[in-house]
Amino acid sequence: MSARRPDIFYIHLLRFIAAIAVIAIHVLGPLRELYGVIDDHQWFGAVSINAITRWAVPVFMMISGALLLSDTRPFDNRHYLQRRLGKVVVPFVGWTLLYAAVGGFSAGQWQGAETLAILQASPNEPVWYHLWFFYDFIPLYFVIPLLAPLLHRMEPERVKLLIAAWMVLTLMHLLKVETPLRQNILLYSGYLVLGWFLFNRDNRPQLKIWLVVGLGSALMNIVGSWYAAEAKGAYSSLFMGYKSLNTVLIGAMLFVVAQCYADRISGAARKVIVSISTYSLGIYLVHPLLLIPIRNLDNGVYQWFGHTLLAIPAITLGTLLVAWALTALLAKIPLINRLVP
């Protein structure tokens, strides 16, 4: 069970772009609620970036499915719980405590009672906005060992039917059709299966199809978000769901595109991508700390760049670079490195 899995560059590329997209979503977060407050073109710029980056978390889940469900080695429960699940649970607990402490600061002073209240609510509410991911991601680690032997024995056509049924469910979720099947663990488990399926086949023959449906879904996200906001008179998350069909199709398209074209990247760019990918979980955990001062400035910081279409990428890039450096530093410190695996 100790054999090291070989590096696959397109998986690194997917982690790299997903890390960037997650940061962009969090950078623009405060702007979404400013419909009618800032100029329309500024707001539409921010929401357009939001609309084309919502695939970030699903891509991380697809990567987990691709790698963990493809592992054909004999299952060792102790190794799995310690090395696989522990790699996620330990950072989650550690950063929950840290962000709860940060949440206790008010007006320059730390309030222990506030931190305690945040921790008491943490079984149901994440202590910081980005930690919601672990509430849905950790349960998937209990699904994977049960799902893997089933997929390995299923005929490809049956797997396709399973994915198709799941996609119908994600469409129902998008349309808000009431059904007891609209459960997070089912909707997110589908990403595991989709990632495994795409990982274990040559998708080049279907590349054009994926490009059409993926780019079409991205365009639908942009236009649909504008239209929904105009109709509602406020920001609408209708097309922004992580568990909706449009997000599924964009994520799958990016997976296939990376699979087909990643090896064209070489030299220094390749090394940077691999390094950021390696530290991607740490970057995910660290970067909201860097965004605190930016969020405290409300929308003023975005005006420095002239337009949100310039501000959001610039702040995202700066945050990524600092979070990358900080994570690499923390990874060298004994014990602390367990918080940024």
MIKERO-982386 format. One record per residue: residue in three letters; x negated, y, z of N, C-alpha, C in turn. Coordinates in steps of 0.2 Angstrom, whole numbers, padded with zeros to 4 digits, always signed. Atoms other than C-alpha are relative to their C-alpha. Example, Ala and Ser with C-alpha at 12.3 -4.5 7.8 and 13.67 -1.06 7.14 Angstrom:
% residues 2
ala-0004-0006+0000-0062-0022+0039-0004+0006+0000/ser+0004-0006-0001-0068-0005+0036+0004+0005+0003/
***
This chain:
% residues 341
met-0004-0006+0000+0000+0000+0000-0004+0006+0000/ser+0004-0006+0000-0015+0012+0001-0003+0002-0007/ala+0003-0002+0007-0019+0012-0018+0003+0007-0002/arg-0001-0007+0001-0019+0030-0024+0004+0000-0007/arg-0003-0001+0007-0006+0034-0038-0004+0004-0004/pro+0003-0005+0004-0014+0041-0053+0003+0006-0002/asp-0003-0007+0001-0012+0059-0057+0003+0000-0007/ile-0003-0001+0006+0000+0063-0071+0001+0007-0001/phe+0001-0007+0001-0003+0080-0078+0007+0004-0001/tyr-0007-0003+0001+0015+0084-0084+0004+0000+0007/ile-0003+0000-0007+0021+0080-0066-0003+0006+0004/his+0003-0006-0003+0009+0093-0060+0003+0007-0003/leu-0003-0005+0004+0015+0105-0073+0007+0002+0003/leu-0007-0001-0003+0033+0103-0067+0000+0002+0007/arg+0001-0003-0007+0028+0106-0049-0002+0007+0000/phe+0003-0006+0000+0019+0121-0054+0006+0005-0002/ile-0006-0004+0002+0034+0129-0064+0005+0001+0005/ala-0005+0000-0005+0046+0124-0050-0002+0004+0006/ala+0003-0004-0005+0035+0132-0037+0001+0008-0002/ile+0000-0007+0002+0035+0149-0047+0008+0001+0000/ala-0007-0001+0000+0054+0147-0050+0003+0001+0007/val-0003-0001-0006+0058+0145-0032-0002+0007+0003/ile+0002-0006-0002+0048+0160-0027+0004+0006-0003/ala-0004-0005+0003+0057+0170-0040+0007+0001+0002/ile-0007+0000-0002+0074+0165-0034+0000+0004+0007/his+0000-0003-0007+0069+0171-0016-0002+0007-0001/val+0002-0007+0001+0061+0187-0022+0006+0004-0002/leu-0006-0003+0002+0077+0192-0031+0006+0000+0004/gly-0006+0001-0004+0088+0186-0018+0004+0006+0003/pro-0003-0006-0002+0092+0203-0010+0004+0004-0005/leu-0003-0004+0006+0097+0210-0027+0006-0002-0002/arg-0006+0003+0002+0111+0198-0030+0006+0004+0002/glu-0006-0003-0003+0122+0207-0018+0001+0007-0001/leu+0000-0007+0001+0119+0224-0025+0004+0002-0006/tyr-0005-0001+0006+0132+0223-0039+0003+0007+0001/gly-0003-0006-0001+0138+0241-0041-0004+0005+0004/val+0004-0004-0004+0125+0248-0030-0006+0003-0004/ile+0006-0002+0005+0110+0248-0042+0003+0000-0007/asp-0002-0001+0007+0111+0252-0060+0002-0007-0003/asp-0002+0007+0002+0120+0238-0070-0006-0003-0004/his+0006+0003+0003+0104+0235-0081-0005-0003+0004/gln+0004+0002-0005+0094+0233-0066+0003-0007+0003/trp-0003+0005-0003+0106+0221-0058+0001-0006-0005/phe-0001+0005+0005+0109+0211-0074-0007-0003-0001/gly+0007+0003+0001+0090+0209-0076-0002-0005+0006/ala+0001+0005-0006+0089+0201-0058+0004-0006-0001/val-0004+0006+0001+0103+0190-0061-0001-0005-0006/ser+0002+0004+0006+0097+0184-0078-0006-0004+0002/ile+0006+0005-0002+0081+0178-0070+0003-0005+0005/asn-0003+0005-0005+0091+0170-0056+0004-0006-0004/ala-0004+0005+0004+0102+0161-0070-0005-0005-0003/ile+0004+0005+0003+0087+0153-0078-0005-0003+0004/thr+0005+0003-0004+0077+0148-0063+0004-0005+0005/arg-0004+0004-0005+0091+0138-0053-0002-0008-0001/trp+0002+0007+0000+0083+0121-0059-0006-0002+0004/ala+0007+0001-0003+0068+0123-0048+0001-0006+0005/val-0001+0006-0005+0074+0112-0033+0002-0006-0003/pro-0001+0006+0003+0082+0099-0044-0006-0003-0003/val+0006+0003+0003+0066+0097-0053-0005-0003+0005/phe+0004+0003-0005+0057+0094-0037+0003-0007+0002/met-0003+0006-0002+0070+0080-0033-0001-0005-0006/met+0001+0004+0006+0068+0073-0051-0007-0003+0000/ile+0007+0002-0001+0049+0072-0048+0000-0006+0005/ser+0000+0005-0005+0052+0062-0032+0003-0006-0002/gly-0003+0006+0003+0063+0050-0041-0004-0003-0004/ala+0005+0003+0005+0051+0048-0055-0006-0004+0003/leu+0005+0004-0003+0037+0043-0043+0001-0005+0005/leu-0001+0005-0006+0044+0035-0028+0004-0006-0003/leu-0004+0006+0003+0057+0024-0038-0004-0004-0005/ser+0004+0004+0005+0044+0019-0050-0006-0004+0003/asp+0005+0004-0004+0033+0011-0036+0002-0007+0000/thr-0002+0007+0000+0033-0007-0039-0004-0005+0005/arg+0003+0004-0006+0022-0012-0024+0005-0003+0005/pro-0004+0003-0006+0029-0023-0010+0002+0006+0005/phe-0002-0005-0004+0039-0012+0001-0002-0001+0007/asp+0002+0001-0007+0031-0009+0018+0004+0006+0004/asn-0004-0005-0004+0043+0000+0030-0004+0004+0004/arg+0004-0004-0004+0030+0006+0042-0004+0005-0004/his+0003-0004+0004+0020+0013+0029+0004+0006-0003/tyr-0005-0004+0004+0035+0021+0020+0002+0006+0005/leu-0002-0005-0005+0041+0030+0036-0006+0004+0003/gln+0005-0004-0003+0024+0036+0042-0003+0004-0006/arg+0004-0004+0005+0016+0041+0025+0005+0004-0004/arg-0004-0004+0005+0031+0046+0014+0005+0004+0004/leu-0005-0004-0004+0045+0051+0026-0004+0005+0005/gly+0003-0004-0005+0033+0058+0039-0003+0006-0003/lys+0003-0006+0003+0024+0069+0026+0005+0006-0001/val-0005-0005+0001+0041+0078+0024+0003+0002+0007/val-0003-0001-0006+0048+0077+0042-0005+0004+0005/val+0005-0004-0004+0032+0084+0051+0000+0007-0002/pro+0000-0007+0002+0031+0100+0041+0007+0003+0001/phe-0006-0003-0002+0050+0102+0043+0001+0002+0007/val-0001-0001-0008+0050+0101+0062-0005+0006+0001/gly+0005-0005-0002+0034+0112+0063+0002+0007-0003/trp-0002-0007+0003+0040+0126+0051+0007+0002+0003/thr-0006-0002-0003+0057+0125+0059-0001+0004+0007/leu+0002-0004-0006+0049+0130+0076-0003+0006-0001/leu+0004-0006+0002+0038+0143+0068+0005+0005-0002/tyr-0004-0004+0003+0052+0151+0058+0006+0002+0006/ala-0005-0002-0006+0064+0151+0074-0004+0005+0004/ala+0004-0005-0004+0050+0160+0083+0000+0007-0004/val+0000-0006+0004+0049+0173+0069+0007+0003+0000/gly-0007-0003+0000+0068+0175+0069+0002+0003+0007/gly-0001-0003-0007+0067+0179+0088-0003+0007+0000/phe+0002-0007+0000+0058+0196+0083+0005+0005-0002/ser-0005-0005+0001+0069+0211+0084-0003+0007+0002/ala+0003-0006-0002+0063+0229+0084-0007+0000+0003/gly+0007+0000-0002+0045+0224+0086-0001-0004+0006/gln+0000+0004-0006+0049+0213+0101+0003-0007-0001/trp-0003+0007+0001+0051+0194+0103+0005-0001+0005/gln-0006+0001-0005+0067+0189+0111+0000-0008+0000/gly+0000+0007-0001+0065+0171+0118+0007-0003-0001/ala-0007+0003+0000+0084+0169+0120+0002+0000-0007/glu-0002+0000+0007+0086+0173+0101-0003-0006-0003/thr+0003+0006+0003+0074+0160+0096+0003-0006+0003/leu-0003+0006-0003+0082+0147+0108+0007+0000-0004/ala-0006+0000+0003+0099+0152+0100+0000-0003-0007/ile+0001+0002+0007+0092+0149+0083-0001-0007+0000/leu+0002+0007-0001+0085+0132+0088+0006-0004+0001/gln-0006+0004-0002+0101+0127+0096+0005-0001-0006/ala-0004+0001+0006+0110+0130+0079-0003-0004-0005/ser+0004+0003+0005+0097+0122+0069+0002-0007-0003/pro-0002+0007+0003+0105+0104+0068+0005+0001-0005/asn-0005-0002+0005+0119+0113+0057-0002+0005-0005/glu+0002-0006+0005+0110+0128+0050-0007+0001+0000/pro+0007-0001+0000+0093+0130+0044-0002+0007+0003/val+0002-0006-0003+0083+0143+0054-0003+0005-0005/trp+0002-0005+0005+0077+0151+0038+0002-0002-0006/tyr-0004+0001+0006+0085+0152+0021-0003-0006-0004/his+0002+0005+0004+0073+0140+0012-0001-0007+0003/leu+0000+0007-0004+0073+0126+0025+0006-0004-0002/trp-0006+0004+0001+0090+0121+0019-0002-0006-0004/phe+0002+0005+0005+0081+0110+0006-0001-0006+0004/phe+0002+0006-0003+0075+0098+0019+0006-0004+0003/tyr-0006+0003-0003+0093+0095+0026+0003-0005-0005/asp-0002+0005+0005+0097+0087+0009-0005-0004-0003/phe+0006+0004+0003+0080+0081+0004-0002-0006+0004/ile+0002+0005-0004+0076+0071+0019+0004-0007+0000/pro-0004+0006+0001+0091+0059+0018-0001-0004-0006/leu+0001+0004+0007+0086+0055+0000-0006-0005+0001/tyr+0005+0005-0002+0071+0046+0008+0002-0006+0002/phe-0003+0007-0002+0083+0033+0015+0004-0003-0006/val-0003+0003+0006+0091+0031-0002-0005-0003-0004/ile+0005+0003+0005+0076+0028-0012-0002-0007+0001/pro+0001+0007-0001+0071+0011-0004+0005-0004-0002/leu-0005+0004+0002+0088+0005-0007+0002+0000-0007/leu-0002-0001+0007+0090+0012-0024-0005-0003-0005/ala+0006+0003+0004+0073+0006-0031+0001-0007-0003/pro+0000+0007+0003+0076-0013-0032+0006+0000-0004/leu-0005+0001+0005+0093-0010-0040-0001+0003-0007/leu+0002-0003+0007+0086+0001-0054-0004-0005-0004/his+0005+0004+0003+0072-0011-0057+0004-0006-0003/arg-0004+0006+0002+0085-0025-0060+0006+0002-0005/met-0006-0002+0004+0098-0015-0070-0003+0001-0007/glu+0002-0001+0007+0098-0015-0089+0001+0007-0002/pro+0000-0007+0002+0094+0001-0097+0007+0003-0002/glu-0007-0002+0002+0112+0003-0104+0004+0001+0006/arg-0004-0001-0006+0119+0001-0087-0002+0007+0004/val+0003-0006-0003+0107+0015-0080+0003+0006-0004/lys-0003-0005+0004+0113+0026-0094+0007+0002+0002/leu-0007-0001-0002+0131+0023-0089+0000+0003+0007/leu+0000-0003-0007+0127+0027-0071-0002+0008+0000/ile+0002-0007+0001+0118+0043-0076+0006+0004-0003/ala-0005-0004+0003+0133+0048-0087+0006+0001+0005/ala-0005-0001-0005+0145+0045-0073-0002+0005+0005/trp+0002-0005-0004+0135+0056-0062+0000+0007-0003/met+0000-0007+0004+0134+0070-0075+0008+0002+0000/val-0007-0002-0001+0153+0069-0075+0002+0003+0007/leu-0001-0002-0007+0153+0071-0056-0003+0007+0000/thr+0003-0006-0001+0142+0086-0058+0004+0005-0004/leu-0005-0005+0004+0154+0094-0071+0006+0001+0005/met-0006-0001-0004+0168+0091-0059-0002+0005+0006/his+0002-0005-0006+0158+0100-0045-0001+0007-0003/leu+0000-0006+0003+0155+0114-0057+0007+0003-0001/leu-0007-0002+0001+0174+0115-0061+0004+0000+0007/lys-0003+0000-0007+0177+0113-0042+0006-0004+0000/val-0005+0005+0000+0188+0098-0045+0000-0004+0006/glu+0000+0003-0007+0193+0091-0028-0001-0008-0001/thr+0001+0007-0001+0186+0073-0025-0004-0002+0005/pro+0004+0002-0006+0179+0064-0010-0007-0002-0003/leu+0006+0001+0003+0164+0060-0022-0005+0006+0000/arg+0004-0006+0000+0158+0078-0021-0004+0001+0006/gln+0004+0000-0006+0145+0074-0007-0007+0001-0002/asn+0006-0002+0002+0128+0081-0007-0005-0006-0001/ile+0005+0006+0001+0119+0064-0005+0001-0003-0007/leu-0001+0003+0007+0128+0057-0021-0003+0005-0005/leu+0002-0005+0005+0125+0073-0031-0007+0001-0001/tyr+0007-0001+0000+0107+0075-0026-0004-0007-0002/ser+0003+0006+0002+0103+0056-0028+0000-0001-0007/gly+0000+0001+0007+0108+0057-0046-0006+0003-0003/tyr+0007-0003+0003+0092+0068-0049-0005-0005+0001/leu+0005+0005-0001+0082+0054-0042+0000-0005-0006/val-0001+0005+0006+0089+0042-0055-0002+0003-0006/leu+0001-0003+0006+0088+0054-0069-0008+0001-0001/gly+0007-0001+0001+0070+0058-0065-0004-0007-0001/trp+0002+0007+0001+0066+0039-0064+0001-0002-0007/phe-0002+0002+0007+0075+0036-0081-0005+0004-0005/leu+0004-0004+0005+0066+0050-0090-0008-0001+0000/phe+0007+0001-0002+0049+0046-0082-0002-0007-0004/asn+0001+0007+0002+0050+0028-0088+0002-0002-0008/arg-0002+0001+0007+0054+0031-0107-0003+0005-0004/asp+0002-0005+0005+0048+0040-0122+0006+0004-0002/asn-0005-0005+0002+0059+0055-0124-0001+0004-0006/arg+0001-0004+0005+0052+0062-0139+0005+0000-0006/pro-0005+0000+0005+0065+0056-0151+0006+0004+0002/gln-0006-0004-0002+0078+0065-0141-0002+0007+0002/leu+0002-0006-0002+0068+0081-0138+0004+0006-0003/lys-0004-0006+0003+0078+0092-0150+0007+0000+0003/ile-0006+0000-0003+0094+0086-0142+0000+0004+0007/trp+0001-0003-0006+0087+0091-0125-0001+0007+0000/leu+0001-0007+0001+0082+0108-0131+0006+0003-0001/val-0007-0004+0001+0099+0112-0138+0004+0000+0006/val-0005+0000-0005+0109+0107-0123-0003+0004+0006/gly+0003-0004-0005+0096+0114-0111+0000+0008-0001/leu+0000-0007+0001+0094+0131-0119+0007+0003+0000/gly-0007-0003+0000+0112+0132-0122+0003+0001+0007/ser-0002-0001-0007+0115+0129-0103-0003+0006+0003/ala+0003-0006-0003+0103+0143-0099+0003+0006-0003/leu-0004-0006+0003+0112+0155-0111+0007+0000+0003/met-0006-0001-0004+0128+0150-0103+0000+0002+0007/asn+0001-0002-0007+0121+0153-0086+0000+0008+0000/ile+0001-0007+0000+0116+0171-0091+0007+0003-0002/val-0006-0004+0002+0132+0176-0100+0005-0002+0005/gly-0005+0001-0005+0143+0167-0088+0000+0003+0006/ser+0001-0004-0007+0135+0175-0073+0002+0007-0001/trp-0002-0007+0001+0138+0192-0081+0007+0001+0000/tyr-0007+0000+0001+0156+0188-0086+0003-0001+0007/ala-0003+0001-0006+0160+0181-0069-0001+0006+0005/ala+0001-0006-0004+0153+0196-0060+0004+0006-0002/glu-0005-0005+0003+0163+0208-0071+0007-0001+0002/ala-0006+0002-0002+0178+0198-0067+0002+0001+0007/lys+0000+0000-0007+0175+0197-0049-0001+0007+0004/gly+0003-0006-0003+0167+0214-0046-0005-0001+0005/ala+0006+0002-0005+0153+0206-0036-0004-0006-0003/tyr+0004+0006+0002+0140+0193-0038+0004-0007+0000/ser-0004+0006+0000+0147+0176-0043-0005-0006+0000/ser+0004+0006+0000+0138+0159-0039+0002-0005-0004/leu-0003+0005+0004+0149+0150-0051-0005-0005-0004/phe+0004+0004+0004+0135+0145-0063-0007-0002+0003/met+0007+0001-0003+0121+0144-0050-0001-0006+0004/gly+0001+0005-0004+0124+0128-0042-0005-0005-0001/tyr+0005+0005+0001+0110+0115-0039+0003-0006-0002/lys-0004+0007+0001+0123+0101-0041+0005+0000-0006/ser-0004-0001+0005+0131+0107-0057-0003-0002-0007/leu+0002+0003+0007+0130+0100-0075-0005+0005-0003/asn+0005-0005+0003+0122+0116-0082-0007-0001+0003/thr+0006+0000-0003+0108+0115-0070-0004-0007-0001/val+0002+0007+0002+0106+0096-0073-0003+0000-0007/leu+0002+0000+0007+0104+0099-0092-0006+0004-0001/ile+0006-0004+0001+0091+0113-0090-0006-0004+0004/gly+0005+0003-0004+0081+0103-0077-0003-0006-0005/ala+0002+0006+0005+0081+0087-0089-0004+0003-0006/met+0004-0003+0006+0076+0098-0104-0007+0002+0002/leu+0007-0002-0002+0061+0105-0094-0004-0006+0001/phe+0004+0007-0001+0056+0087-0089-0002-0003-0006/val+0002+0003+0006+0056+0081-0106-0005+0005-0004/val+0005-0005+0003+0047+0097-0113-0007-0001+0003/ala+0007+0001-0004+0033+0095-0100-0003-0007-0002/gln+0002+0006+0002+0032+0077-0104-0003-0001-0007/cys+0002+0000+0007+0030+0080-0123-0006+0005-0001/tyr+0005-0005+0002+0018+0095-0122-0005+0002+0005/ala+0005-0002-0005+0009+0096-0106-0007-0001-0002/asp+0006+0002+0001-0006+0088-0112-0004+0005-0005/arg+0003-0005+0004-0009+0102-0124-0004+0006+0004/ile+0003-0005-0005-0015+0113-0109-0007-0003+0002/ser+0006+0003-0002-0033+0111-0105-0004+0006+0003/gly+0005-0005-0003-0048+0120-0097+0002+0002+0007/ala-0001-0003-0007-0046+0132-0082+0007+0000+0001/ala-0008+0000-0002-0027+0133-0084+0002-0006+0003/arg-0002+0006-0003-0026+0115-0081-0002-0001+0007/lys+0002+0000-0006-0036+0116-0066+0004+0004+0005/val-0004-0004-0004-0026+0130-0059+0007-0003+0001/ile-0006+0003-0001-0010+0121-0062+0000-0006+0004/val+0001+0006-0004-0016+0105-0054+0000+0002+0008/ser+0001-0003-0007-0021+0115-0038+0006+0002+0003/ile-0006-0002-0003-0005+0124-0036+0005-0005+0001/ser-0005+0006-0001+0005+0108-0039-0002-0003+0006/thr+0003+0003-0006-0006+0100-0026+0003+0003+0007/tyr-0002-0003-0006-0001+0113-0013+0007+0003+0000/ser-0006-0003+0001+0016+0116-0019+0005+0000+0006/leu-0004+0000-0005+0025+0110-0004-0002+0005+0006/gly+0003-0005-0004+0014+0121+0007+0002+0007-0002/ile-0001-0007+0003+0017+0136-0005+0008+0001+0002/tyr-0007-0001-0001+0036+0133-0003+0002+0002+0007/leu-0001-0001-0007+0035+0133+0016-0003+0007+0002/val+0004-0006-0003+0023+0148+0018+0003+0006-0003/his-0001-0006+0003+0029+0160+0005+0006+0005+0003/pro-0005-0005-0003+0045+0167+0014-0003+0004+0005/leu+0003-0005-0004+0034+0174+0027-0003+0006-0003/leu+0003-0005+0004+0025+0184+0014+0006+0005-0003/leu-0005-0005+0002+0042+0191+0008+0004+0004+0005/ile-0003-0003-0006+0048+0197+0025-0001+0008-0001/pro+0000-0008+0001+0041+0215+0022+0003+0002-0006/ile-0003-0002+0007+0047+0215+0004+0008+0001+0001/arg-0008+0000-0001+0065+0211+0010+0002+0006+0004/asn-0002-0006-0005+0064+0224+0024+0000+0007-0004/leu+0000-0006+0004+0061+0237+0011+0006+0001-0004/asp-0006+0000+0004+0078+0233+0003-0002+0000-0007/asn+0001+0000+0007+0078+0237-0015-0005+0005-0002/gly+0005-0005+0001+0065+0251-0014-0006-0003-0004/val+0006+0003+0003+0050+0240-0018+0001-0002-0008/tyr-0001+0002+0006+0058+0234-0034+0000+0006-0005/gln+0000-0006+0004+0060+0252-0040-0007+0003-0002/trp+0007-0003+0002+0041+0255-0040-0002-0003-0007/phe+0002+0003+0006+0040+0244-0055+0004+0002-0006/gly-0004-0003+0005+0053+0253-0065+0006-0004-0002/his-0006+0005+0002+0064+0238-0069-0001-0006+0004/thr+0000+0006-0004+0069+0222-0060-0004-0005-0005/leu+0003+0005+0005+0063+0212-0076-0008+0001+0000/leu+0007-0001-0001+0045+0219-0072-0001-0002+0008/ala+0002+0001-0007+0046+0219-0053+0001-0007+0002/ile+0000+0007-0003+0052+0201-0050-0005-0004-0002/pro+0006+0004+0001+0039+0193-0060-0007+0002+0003/ala+0006-0003-0003+0025+0204-0053+0000-0002+0007/ile+0000+0002-0007+0030+0201-0035+0000-0008+0001/thr+0000+0007+0000+0033+0183-0039-0007-0003+0000/leu+0007+0002+0002+0015+0181-0046-0004+0002+0006/gly+0005-0002-0006+0007+0191-0031+0002-0005+0006/thr-0002+0005-0006+0017+0180-0018-0003-0007-0001/leu+0003+0007+0001+0012+0164-0027-0008+0000+0001/leu+0008+0001-0001-0007+0168-0027-0002+0001+0007/val+0002-0001-0007-0007+0174-0009+0002-0007+0004/ala-0003+0007-0004+0004+0158-0003-0005-0005-0002/trp+0005+0005+0003-0008+0147-0014-0006+0000+0004/ala+0007-0001-0004-0024+0154-0005+0001-0002+0007/leu-0001+0001-0007-0016+0154+0012+0001-0008+0001/thr-0001+0007-0001-0010+0136+0010-0006-0004-0001/ala+0007+0004+0001-0027+0130+0003-0004+0001+0007/leu+0004-0001-0006-0035+0138+0019+0003-0004+0006/leu-0003+0004-0005-0022+0130+0031-0002-0008-0001/ala+0001+0007+0001-0025+0113+0023-0007-0002+0002/lys+0007+0002-0002-0043+0113+0028-0001+0000+0008/ile+0000+0000-0008-0039+0115+0047+0003-0006+0003/pro-0003+0006-0002-0037+0099+0056+0007+0001+0004/leu-0007-0001-0003-0019+0096+0063+0004+0005-0004/ile-0004-0005+0004-0013+0112+0055+0002-0003-0007/asn-0001+0002+0007-0015+0103+0038+0006-0004-0001/arg-0006+0004+0001-0001+0092+0042+0006+0004-0001/leu-0006-0005+0002+0011+0107+0040+0000+0002-0007/val+0001-0002+0008+0005+0110+0022-0002-0006-0004/pro+0003+0006+0003+0003+0092+0015+0000+0001-0008/
***
